[in-house]
Amino acid sequence: MKALIISALMAVAGFMAAFNSFRLMAQISCLRASPNLYLISPSMDLVVILACLFAAWLLANSQKNIFAFNYFGTRFYGRSRTDQGYITTKWLVAIFPVLPIRSYIVEQLVSQVNPSDIEFQRDPAHSLEGYVYLPQVIRTALISYGTIFWIWWCLWLMLNSNCLKVAF
């Protein structure tokens, strides 16, 4: 149940953020758009987005597993090898990784002398003491936010292509 609530909160936050992003794009482009294109009001839209992200982060922080419904929810990103297994980070996702929650060390399967005897760990993921593995979080955030910015910039260029032709 908690996983579905997280997915719903991320879907609401993602929809409102995308809507306001497109509204902002229309305002700073050469398109004529109504200045009253808000779902609620400018400040309340931001408050609702931040409240949804905060509530989803709190719920996901106490959630043991990951769950994403149509790319909204929680997922693991990154894989850095260590002696104990590998480090991965659980993220809140709304199609792209949005906020890091916690990094985990996931242990590899331990094999006995006989290759057919494989011992599984009961709880294979242990959280890191430092909460998040910063190099992995920075790399994932740069890729995610860079992709979002690149898509937004390409859309802005397409919307303004006629205005740019007139200016030059």
Secondary structure, DSSP 8 states (H G I E B T S, - for coil): -HHHHHHHHHHHHHHHHHHHHHHHHHHHSSS---TT--SS-HHHHHHHHHHHHHHHHHHHHH-SS--EETTEEEEEEEEEE-SSEEEEEEEEEESSEEEEEEEEEEE--EE-SSTT-EE--SS-EEE-TTSS-HHHHHHHHHHHHHHHHHHHHHHHHHHTHHHHHHH-
